């Protein structure tokens, strides 16, 4: 299955805050769906899916760089 990440680990991997991952990135329609979605506090994403998403187009990088500017 590969490595599974929680929102804190995704934040660390992408260099943004956990709040940004929870409040913005995971709500994007193009962000990968969780592999485990047992509850709001128990969600895990595939590291490979998140990395593939992050390596995508410029709009995704802009979404990450805009993380804490608000």
PyMOL Python script that loads the backbone (N, CA, C, O; Angstrom):
from pymol import cmd

cmd.read_pdbstr("""\
ATOM      1  N   UNK A   1       0.822  -1.200   0.000  1.00  0.00           N
ATOM      2  CA  UNK A   1       0.000   0.000   0.000  1.00  0.00           C
ATOM      3  C   UNK A   1       0.859   1.253   0.000  1.00  0.00           C
ATOM      4  O   UNK A   1       0.415   2.293  -0.486  1.00  0.00           O
ATOM      5  N   UNK A   2       2.049   1.189   0.518  1.00  0.00           N
ATOM      6  CA  UNK A   2       2.917   2.359   0.549  1.00  0.00           C
ATOM      7  C   UNK A   2       2.738   3.148   1.829  1.00  0.00           C
ATOM      8  O   UNK A   2       1.971   2.767   2.713  1.00  0.00           O
ATOM      9  N   UNK A   3       3.454   4.245   1.912  1.00  0.00           N
ATOM     10  CA  UNK A   3       3.417   5.098   3.094  1.00  0.00           C
ATOM     11  C   UNK A   3       2.140   5.922   3.122  1.00  0.00           C
ATOM     12  O   UNK A   3       1.724   6.486   2.110  1.00  0.00           O
ATOM     13  N   UNK A   4       1.526   5.983   4.299  1.00  0.00           N
ATOM     14  CA  UNK A   4       0.330   6.791   4.493  1.00  0.00           C
ATOM     15  C   UNK A   4       0.673   7.984   5.370  1.00  0.00           C
ATOM     16  O   UNK A   4       1.433   7.863   6.331  1.00  0.00           O
ATOM     17  N   UNK A   5       0.102   9.144   5.030  1.00  0.00           N
ATOM     18  CA  UNK A   5       0.408  10.390   5.718  1.00  0.00           C
ATOM     19  C   UNK A   5      -0.839  11.001   6.329  1.00  0.00           C
ATOM     20  O   UNK A   5      -1.928  10.916   5.761  1.00  0.00           O
ATOM     21  N   UNK A   6      -0.670  11.623   7.503  1.00  0.00           N
ATOM     22  CA  UNK A   6      -1.758  12.419   8.072  1.00  0.00           C
ATOM     23  C   UNK A   6      -1.542  13.876   7.662  1.00  0.00           C
ATOM     24  O   UNK A   6      -0.571  14.179   6.969  1.00  0.00           O
ATOM     25  N   UNK A   7      -2.423  14.776   8.076  1.00  0.00           N
ATOM     26  CA  UNK A   7      -2.318  16.170   7.627  1.00  0.00           C
ATOM     27  C   UNK A   7      -1.033  16.836   8.115  1.00  0.00           C
ATOM     28  O   UNK A   7      -0.457  17.659   7.404  1.00  0.00           O
ATOM     29  N   UNK A   8      -0.583  16.493   9.308  1.00  0.00           N
ATOM     30  CA  UNK A   8       0.672  17.060   9.816  1.00  0.00           C
ATOM     31  C   UNK A   8       1.866  16.639   8.981  1.00  0.00           C
ATOM     32  O   UNK A   8       2.756  17.443   8.705  1.00  0.00           O
ATOM     33  N   UNK A   9       1.883  15.382   8.583  1.00  0.00           N
ATOM     34  CA  UNK A   9       2.983  14.889   7.755  1.00  0.00           C
ATOM     35  C   UNK A   9       2.930  15.490   6.347  1.00  0.00           C
ATOM     36  O   UNK A   9       3.970  15.783   5.757  1.00  0.00           O
ATOM     37  N   UNK A  10       1.731  15.671   5.814  1.00  0.00           N
ATOM     38  CA  UNK A  10       1.595  16.322   4.505  1.00  0.00           C
ATOM     39  C   UNK A  10       2.121  17.746   4.597  1.00  0.00           C
ATOM     40  O   UNK A  10       2.841  18.205   3.710  1.00  0.00           O
ATOM     41  N   UNK A  11       1.760  18.447   5.670  1.00  0.00           N
ATOM     42  CA  UNK A  11       2.223  19.824   5.867  1.00  0.00           C
ATOM     43  C   UNK A  11       3.747  19.896   5.904  1.00  0.00           C
ATOM     44  O   UNK A  11       4.355  20.749   5.257  1.00  0.00           O
ATOM     45  N   UNK A  12       4.350  18.999   6.661  1.00  0.00           N
ATOM     46  CA  UNK A  12       5.807  18.970   6.759  1.00  0.00           C
ATOM     47  C   UNK A  12       6.438  18.681   5.400  1.00  0.00           C
ATOM     48  O   UNK A  12       7.422  19.313   5.017  1.00  0.00           O
ATOM     49  N   UNK A  13       5.872  17.735   4.684  1.00  0.00           N
ATOM     50  CA  UNK A  13       6.380  17.356   3.376  1.00  0.00           C
ATOM     51  C   UNK A  13       6.315  18.507   2.375  1.00  0.00           C
ATOM     52  O   UNK A  13       7.229  18.694   1.571  1.00  0.00           O
ATOM     53  N   UNK A  14       5.222  19.280   2.430  1.00  0.00           N
ATOM     54  CA  UNK A  14       5.007  20.361   1.464  1.00  0.00           C
ATOM     55  C   UNK A  14       5.525  21.714   1.948  1.00  0.00           C
ATOM     56  O   UNK A  14       5.566  22.673   1.177  1.00  0.00           O
ATOM     57  N   UNK A  15       5.920  21.795   3.215  1.00  0.00           N
ATOM     58  CA  UNK A  15       6.444  23.047   3.744  1.00  0.00           C
ATOM     59  C   UNK A  15       5.375  24.084   4.020  1.00  0.00           C
ATOM     60  O   UNK A  15       5.600  25.281   3.840  1.00  0.00           O
ATOM     61  N   UNK A  16       4.205  23.623   4.459  1.00  0.00           N
ATOM     62  CA  UNK A  16       3.103  24.524   4.800  1.00  0.00           C
ATOM     63  C   UNK A  16       2.602  24.156   6.193  1.00  0.00           C
ATOM     64  O   UNK A  16       3.070  23.185   6.788  1.00  0.00           O
ATOM     65  N   UNK A  17       1.652  24.927   6.712  1.00  0.00           N
ATOM     66  CA  UNK A  17       1.105  24.620   8.032  1.00  0.00           C
ATOM     67  C   UNK A  17       0.075  23.496   7.938  1.00  0.00           C
ATOM     68  O   UNK A  17      -0.523  23.267   6.886  1.00  0.00           O
ATOM     69  N   UNK A  18      -0.117  22.808   9.048  1.00  0.00           N
ATOM     70  CA  UNK A  18      -1.128  21.758   9.105  1.00  0.00           C
ATOM     71  C   UNK A  18      -2.508  22.357   8.859  1.00  0.00           C
ATOM     72  O   UNK A  18      -3.353  21.734   8.216  1.00  0.00           O
ATOM     73  N   UNK A  19      -2.734  23.558   9.368  1.00  0.00           N
ATOM     74  CA  UNK A  19      -4.014  24.232   9.178  1.00  0.00           C
ATOM     75  C   UNK A  19      -4.286  24.493   7.697  1.00  0.00           C
ATOM     76  O   UNK A  19      -5.420  24.376   7.234  1.00  0.00           O
ATOM     77  N   UNK A  20      -3.235  24.846   6.963  1.00  0.00           N
ATOM     78  CA  UNK A  20      -3.403  25.089   5.529  1.00  0.00           C
ATOM     79  C   UNK A  20      -3.800  23.797   4.806  1.00  0.00           C
ATOM     80  O   UNK A  20      -4.649  23.808   3.914  1.00  0.00           O
ATOM     81  N   UNK A  21      -3.184  22.706   5.199  1.00  0.00           N
ATOM     82  CA  UNK A  21      -3.531  21.414   4.583  1.00  0.00           C
ATOM     83  C   UNK A  21      -4.992  21.098   4.885  1.00  0.00           C
ATOM     84  O   UNK A  21      -5.754  20.745   3.984  1.00  0.00           O
ATOM     85  N   UNK A  22      -5.383  21.224   6.154  1.00  0.00           N
ATOM     86  CA  UNK A  22      -6.745  20.884   6.568  1.00  0.00           C
ATOM     87  C   UNK A  22      -7.783  21.824   5.977  1.00  0.00           C
ATOM     88  O   UNK A  22      -8.818  21.371   5.487  1.00  0.00           O
ATOM     89  N   UNK A  23      -7.528  23.110   6.013  1.00  0.00           N
ATOM     90  CA  UNK A  23      -8.531  24.095   5.622  1.00  0.00           C
ATOM     91  C   UNK A  23      -8.568  24.414   4.136  1.00  0.00           C
ATOM     92  O   UNK A  23      -9.578  24.910   3.637  1.00  0.00           O
ATOM     93  N   UNK A  24      -7.484  24.138   3.422  1.00  0.00           N
ATOM     94  CA  UNK A  24      -7.447  24.535   2.011  1.00  0.00           C
ATOM     95  C   UNK A  24      -7.110  23.396   1.064  1.00  0.00           C
ATOM     96  O   UNK A  24      -7.902  23.075   0.178  1.00  0.00           O
ATOM     97  N   UNK A  25      -5.948  22.782   1.238  1.00  0.00           N
ATOM     98  CA  UNK A  25      -5.500  21.807   0.242  1.00  0.00           C
ATOM     99  C   UNK A  25      -6.416  20.596   0.144  1.00  0.00           C
ATOM    100  O   UNK A  25      -6.767  20.182  -0.961  1.00  0.00           O
ATOM    101  N   UNK A  26      -6.812  20.016   1.280  1.00  0.00           N
ATOM    102  CA  UNK A  26      -7.636  18.810   1.220  1.00  0.00           C
ATOM    103  C   UNK A  26      -9.041  19.086   0.696  1.00  0.00           C
ATOM    104  O   UNK A  26      -9.768  18.151   0.361  1.00  0.00           O
ATOM    105  N   UNK A  27      -9.428  20.343   0.622  1.00  0.00           N
ATOM    106  CA  UNK A  27     -10.749  20.708   0.094  1.00  0.00           C
ATOM    107  C   UNK A  27     -10.723  20.985  -1.408  1.00  0.00           C
ATOM    108  O   UNK A  27     -11.772  21.165  -2.027  1.00  0.00           O
ATOM    109  N   UNK A  28      -9.534  21.018  -1.989  1.00  0.00           N
ATOM    110  CA  UNK A  28      -9.431  21.228  -3.441  1.00  0.00           C
ATOM    111  C   UNK A  28      -9.942  19.985  -4.168  1.00  0.00           C
ATOM    112  O   UNK A  28      -9.694  18.857  -3.741  1.00  0.00           O
ATOM    113  N   UNK A  29     -10.644  20.201  -5.249  1.00  0.00           N
ATOM    114  CA  UNK A  29     -11.196  19.070  -6.002  1.00  0.00           C
ATOM    115  C   UNK A  29     -10.109  18.213  -6.645  1.00  0.00           C
ATOM    116  O   UNK A  29     -10.333  17.037  -6.930  1.00  0.00           O
ATOM    117  N   UNK A  30      -8.935  18.797  -6.876  1.00  0.00           N
ATOM    118  CA  UNK A  30      -7.860  18.041  -7.519  1.00  0.00           C
ATOM    119  C   UNK A  30      -6.895  17.391  -6.519  1.00  0.00           C
ATOM    120  O   UNK A  30      -5.971  16.687  -6.926  1.00  0.00           O
ATOM    121  N   UNK A  31      -7.102  17.620  -5.218  1.00  0.00           N
ATOM    122  CA  UNK A  31      -6.238  17.005  -4.210  1.00  0.00           C
ATOM    123  C   UNK A  31      -6.638  15.543  -4.068  1.00  0.00           C
ATOM    124  O   UNK A  31      -7.826  15.225  -4.126  1.00  0.00           O
ATOM    125  N   UNK A  32      -5.668  14.642  -3.882  1.00  0.00           N
ATOM    126  CA  UNK A  32      -6.005  13.212  -3.760  1.00  0.00           C
ATOM    127  C   UNK A  32      -6.993  12.946  -2.630  1.00  0.00           C
ATOM    128  O   UNK A  32      -6.972  13.612  -1.595  1.00  0.00           O
ATOM    129  N   UNK A  33      -7.840  11.979  -2.844  1.00  0.00           N
ATOM    130  CA  UNK A  33      -8.782  11.532  -1.812  1.00  0.00           C
ATOM    131  C   UNK A  33      -8.031  10.695  -0.785  1.00  0.00           C
ATOM    132  O   UNK A  33      -7.066  10.017  -1.138  1.00  0.00           O
ATOM    133  N   UNK A  34      -8.451  10.726   0.484  1.00  0.00           N
ATOM    134  CA  UNK A  34      -7.794   9.907   1.494  1.00  0.00           C
ATOM    135  C   UNK A  34      -7.956   8.415   1.203  1.00  0.00           C
ATOM    136  O   UNK A  34      -8.996   7.972   0.716  1.00  0.00           O
ATOM    137  N   UNK A  35      -6.922   7.662   1.507  1.00  0.00           N
ATOM    138  CA  UNK A  35      -6.977   6.204   1.391  1.00  0.00           C
ATOM    139  C   UNK A  35      -7.779   5.648   2.565  1.00  0.00           C
ATOM    140  O   UNK A  35      -8.551   4.701   2.412  1.00  0.00           O
ATOM    141  N   UNK A  36      -7.584   6.254   3.744  1.00  0.00           N
ATOM    142  CA  UNK A  36      -8.349   5.914   4.943  1.00  0.00           C
ATOM    143  C   UNK A  36      -9.143   7.157   5.326  1.00  0.00           C
ATOM    144  O   UNK A  36      -8.579   8.235   5.515  1.00  0.00           O
ATOM    145  N   UNK A  37     -10.451   6.993   5.437  1.00  0.00           N
ATOM    146  CA  UNK A  37     -11.321   8.117   5.789  1.00  0.00           C
ATOM    147  C   UNK A  37     -12.337   7.658   6.820  1.00  0.00           C
ATOM    148  O   UNK A  37     -13.543   7.669   6.575  1.00  0.00           O
ATOM    149  N   UNK A  38     -11.825   7.250   7.992  1.00  0.00           N
ATOM    150  CA  UNK A  38     -12.670   6.713   9.053  1.00  0.00           C
ATOM    151  C   UNK A  38     -13.433   7.815   9.783  1.00  0.00           C
ATOM    152  O   UNK A  38     -14.568   7.615  10.214  1.00  0.00           O
ATOM    153  N   UNK A  39     -12.800   8.976   9.915  1.00  0.00           N
ATOM    154  CA  UNK A  39     -13.429  10.128  10.561  1.00  0.00           C
ATOM    155  C   UNK A  39     -12.607  11.361  10.201  1.00  0.00           C
ATOM    156  O   UNK A  39     -11.565  11.246   9.556  1.00  0.00           O
ATOM    157  N   UNK A  40     -13.062  12.520  10.606  1.00  0.00           N
ATOM    158  CA  UNK A  40     -12.330  13.754  10.312  1.00  0.00           C
ATOM    159  C   UNK A  40     -10.921  13.727  10.920  1.00  0.00           C
ATOM    160  O   UNK A  40      -9.986  14.296  10.357  1.00  0.00           O
ATOM    161  N   UNK A  41     -10.781  13.066  12.064  1.00  0.00           N
ATOM    162  CA  UNK A  41      -9.476  12.990  12.723  1.00  0.00           C
ATOM    163  C   UNK A  41      -8.673  11.772  12.308  1.00  0.00           C
ATOM    164  O   UNK A  41      -7.492  11.669  12.639  1.00  0.00           O
ATOM    165  N   UNK A  42      -9.287  10.859  11.597  1.00  0.00           N
ATOM    166  CA  UNK A  42      -8.583   9.643  11.181  1.00  0.00           C
ATOM    167  C   UNK A  42      -8.640   9.511   9.658  1.00  0.00           C
ATOM    168  O   UNK A  42      -9.355   8.675   9.106  1.00  0.00           O
ATOM    169  N   UNK A  43      -7.861  10.368   9.007  1.00  0.00           N
ATOM    170  CA  UNK A  43      -7.736  10.305   7.551  1.00  0.00           C
ATOM    171  C   UNK A  43      -6.265  10.168   7.208  1.00  0.00           C
ATOM    172  O   UNK A  43      -5.412  10.785   7.846  1.00  0.00           O
ATOM    173  N   UNK A  44      -5.969   9.359   6.200  1.00  0.00           N
ATOM    174  CA  UNK A  44      -4.593   9.155   5.753  1.00  0.00           C
ATOM    175  C   UNK A  44      -4.578   9.159   4.232  1.00  0.00           C
ATOM    176  O   UNK A  44      -5.468   8.621   3.574  1.00  0.00           O
ATOM    177  N   UNK A  45      -3.537   9.786   3.701  1.00  0.00           N
ATOM    178  CA  UNK A  45      -3.358   9.894   2.254  1.00  0.00           C
ATOM    179  C   UNK A  45      -2.117   9.120   1.828  1.00  0.00           C
ATOM    180  O   UNK A  45      -1.167   8.977   2.597  1.00  0.00           O
ATOM    181  N   UNK A  46      -2.136   8.637   0.628  1.00  0.00           N
ATOM    182  CA  UNK A  46      -0.974   7.966   0.054  1.00  0.00           C
ATOM    183  C   UNK A  46       0.102   9.007  -0.223  1.00  0.00           C
ATOM    184  O   UNK A  46      -0.149  10.024  -0.869  1.00  0.00           O
ATOM    185  N   UNK A  47       1.298   8.738   0.275  1.00  0.00           N
ATOM    186  CA  UNK A  47       2.420   9.653   0.029  1.00  0.00           C
ATOM    187  C   UNK A  47       2.667   9.789  -1.470  1.00  0.00           C
ATOM    188  O   UNK A  47       2.942  10.888  -1.953  1.00  0.00           O
ATOM    189  N   UNK A  48       2.573   8.702  -2.202  1.00  0.00           N
ATOM    190  CA  UNK A  48       2.802   8.743  -3.654  1.00  0.00           C
ATOM    191  C   UNK A  48       1.767   9.630  -4.341  1.00  0.00           C
ATOM    192  O   UNK A  48       2.110  10.383  -5.253  1.00  0.00           O
ATOM    193  N   UNK A  49       0.512   9.553  -3.919  1.00  0.00           N
ATOM    194  CA  UNK A  49      -0.538  10.389  -4.512  1.00  0.00           C
ATOM    195  C   UNK A  49      -0.295  11.867  -4.217  1.00  0.00           C
ATOM    196  O   UNK A  49      -0.436  12.714  -5.099  1.00  0.00           O
ATOM    197  N   UNK A  50       0.071  12.173  -2.967  1.00  0.00           N
ATOM    198  CA  UNK A  50       0.326  13.564  -2.583  1.00  0.00           C
ATOM    199  C   UNK A  50       1.529  14.109  -3.352  1.00  0.00           C
ATOM    200  O   UNK A  50       1.494  15.242  -3.833  1.00  0.00           O
ATOM    201  N   UNK A  51       2.586  13.314  -3.470  1.00  0.00           N
ATOM    202  CA  UNK A  51       3.778  13.768  -4.197  1.00  0.00           C
ATOM    203  C   UNK A  51       3.467  13.972  -5.682  1.00  0.00           C
ATOM    204  O   UNK A  51       3.953  14.922  -6.294  1.00  0.00           O
ATOM    205  N   UNK A  52       2.667  13.091  -6.254  1.00  0.00           N
ATOM    206  CA  UNK A  52       2.285  13.252  -7.661  1.00  0.00           C
ATOM    207  C   UNK A  52       1.467  14.527  -7.833  1.00  0.00           C
ATOM    208  O   UNK A  52       1.659  15.263  -8.801  1.00  0.00           O
ATOM    209  N   UNK A  53       0.560  14.790  -6.900  1.00  0.00           N
ATOM    210  CA  UNK A  53      -0.242  16.010  -6.952  1.00  0.00           C
ATOM    211  C   UNK A  53       0.653  17.247  -6.831  1.00  0.00           C
ATOM    212  O   UNK A  53       0.509  18.201  -7.597  1.00  0.00           O
ATOM    213  N   UNK A  54       1.576  17.225  -5.864  1.00  0.00           N
ATOM    214  CA  UNK A  54       2.454  18.373  -5.613  1.00  0.00           C
ATOM    215  C   UNK A  54       3.385  18.648  -6.785  1.00  0.00           C
ATOM    216  O   UNK A  54       3.778  19.794  -7.004  1.00  0.00           O
ATOM    217  N   UNK A  55       3.738  17.631  -7.527  1.00  0.00           N
ATOM    218  CA  UNK A  55       4.629  17.799  -8.664  1.00  0.00           C
ATOM    219  C   UNK A  55       3.920  18.256  -9.915  1.00  0.00           C
ATOM    220  O   UNK A  55       4.528  18.363 -10.980  1.00  0.00           O
ATOM    221  N   UNK A  56       2.631  18.526  -9.790  1.00  0.00           N
ATOM    222  CA  UNK A  56       1.817  18.919 -10.935  1.00  0.00           C
ATOM    223  C   UNK A  56       2.031  20.357 -11.370  1.00  0.00           C
ATOM    224  O   UNK A  56       3.113  20.924 -11.212  1.00  0.00           O
ATOM    225  N   UNK A  57       0.986  20.924 -11.915  1.00  0.00           N
ATOM    226  CA  UNK A  57       1.076  22.227 -12.567  1.00  0.00           C
ATOM    227  C   UNK A  57       1.319  23.399 -11.620  1.00  0.00           C
ATOM    228  O   UNK A  57       1.312  23.240 -10.399  1.00  0.00           O
ATOM    229  N   UNK A  58       1.530  24.556 -12.194  1.00  0.00           N
ATOM    230  CA  UNK A  58       1.870  25.773 -11.468  1.00  0.00           C
ATOM    231  C   UNK A  58       0.791  26.191 -10.469  1.00  0.00           C
ATOM    232  O   UNK A  58       1.122  26.741  -9.419  1.00  0.00           O
ATOM    233  N   UNK A  59      -0.485  25.949 -10.763  1.00  0.00           N
ATOM    234  CA  UNK A  59      -1.544  26.366  -9.850  1.00  0.00           C
ATOM    235  C   UNK A  59      -1.440  25.651  -8.511  1.00  0.00           C
ATOM    236  O   UNK A  59      -1.807  26.215  -7.480  1.00  0.00           O
ATOM    237  N   UNK A  60      -0.947  24.423  -8.512  1.00  0.00           N
ATOM    238  CA  UNK A  60      -0.779  23.682  -7.263  1.00  0.00           C
ATOM    239  C   UNK A  60       0.361  24.274  -6.443  1.00  0.00           C
ATOM    240  O   UNK A  60       0.251  24.412  -5.224  1.00  0.00           O
ATOM    241  N   UNK A  61       1.436  24.616  -7.103  1.00  0.00           N
ATOM    242  CA  UNK A  61       2.547  25.236  -6.381  1.00  0.00           C
ATOM    243  C   UNK A  61       2.117  26.591  -5.829  1.00  0.00           C
ATOM    244  O   UNK A  61       2.533  26.967  -4.733  1.00  0.00           O
ATOM    245  N   UNK A  62       1.293  27.326  -6.566  1.00  0.00           N
ATOM    246  CA  UNK A  62       0.786  28.607  -6.082  1.00  0.00           C
ATOM    247  C   UNK A  62      -0.099  28.399  -4.864  1.00  0.00           C
ATOM    248  O   UNK A  62      -0.049  29.187  -3.920  1.00  0.00           O
ATOM    249  N   UNK A  63      -0.905  27.350  -4.874  1.00  0.00           N
ATOM    250  CA  UNK A  63      -1.773  27.051  -3.714  1.00  0.00           C
ATOM    251  C   UNK A  63      -0.937  26.757  -2.485  1.00  0.00           C
ATOM    252  O   UNK A  63      -1.323  27.119  -1.373  1.00  0.00           O
ATOM    253  N   UNK A  64       0.192  26.113  -2.666  1.00  0.00           N
ATOM    254  CA  UNK A  64       1.058  25.804  -1.530  1.00  0.00           C
ATOM    255  C   UNK A  64       1.807  27.035  -1.069  1.00  0.00           C
ATOM    256  O   UNK A  64       1.962  27.231   0.136  1.00  0.00           O
ATOM    257  N   UNK A  65       2.280  27.875  -1.979  1.00  0.00           N
ATOM    258  CA  UNK A  65       3.059  29.042  -1.585  1.00  0.00           C
ATOM    259  C   UNK A  65       2.178  30.116  -0.966  1.00  0.00           C
ATOM    260  O   UNK A  65       2.678  30.975  -0.239  1.00  0.00           O
ATOM    261  N   UNK A  66       0.891  30.087  -1.236  1.00  0.00           N
ATOM    262  CA  UNK A  66      -0.064  31.031  -0.684  1.00  0.00           C
ATOM    263  C   UNK A  66      -0.505  30.606   0.713  1.00  0.00           C
ATOM    264  O   UNK A  66      -1.385  31.230   1.304  1.00  0.00           O
ATOM    265  N   UNK A  67       0.093  29.565   1.233  1.00  0.00           N
ATOM    266  CA  UNK A  67      -0.341  28.885   2.445  1.00  0.00           C
ATOM    267  C   UNK A  67      -0.617  29.801   3.621  1.00  0.00           C
ATOM    268  O   UNK A  67      -1.734  29.798   4.139  1.00  0.00           O
ATOM    269  N   UNK A  68       0.324  30.558   4.048  1.00  0.00           N
ATOM    270  CA  UNK A  68       0.173  31.300   5.294  1.00  0.00           C
ATOM    271  C   UNK A  68       0.158  32.805   5.078  1.00  0.00           C
ATOM    272  O   UNK A  68       0.450  33.571   5.996  1.00  0.00           O
ATOM    273  N   UNK A  69      -0.180  33.226   3.873  1.00  0.00           N
ATOM    274  CA  UNK A  69      -0.159  34.652   3.583  1.00  0.00           C
ATOM    275  C   UNK A  69      -1.427  35.350   4.035  1.00  0.00           C
ATOM    276  O   UNK A  69      -1.531  36.572   3.930  1.00  0.00           O
ATOM    277  N   UNK A  70      -2.398  34.587   4.539  1.00  0.00           N
ATOM    278  CA  UNK A  70      -3.682  35.194   4.960  1.00  0.00           C
ATOM    279  C   UNK A  70      -3.772  35.299   6.448  1.00  0.00           C
ATOM    280  O   UNK A  70      -4.775  35.782   6.973  1.00  0.00           O
TER     281      UNK A  70
END
""", "prot")
cmd.dss("prot")
cmd.show_as("cartoon", "prot")
cmd.util.cbc("prot")
cmd.orient("prot")
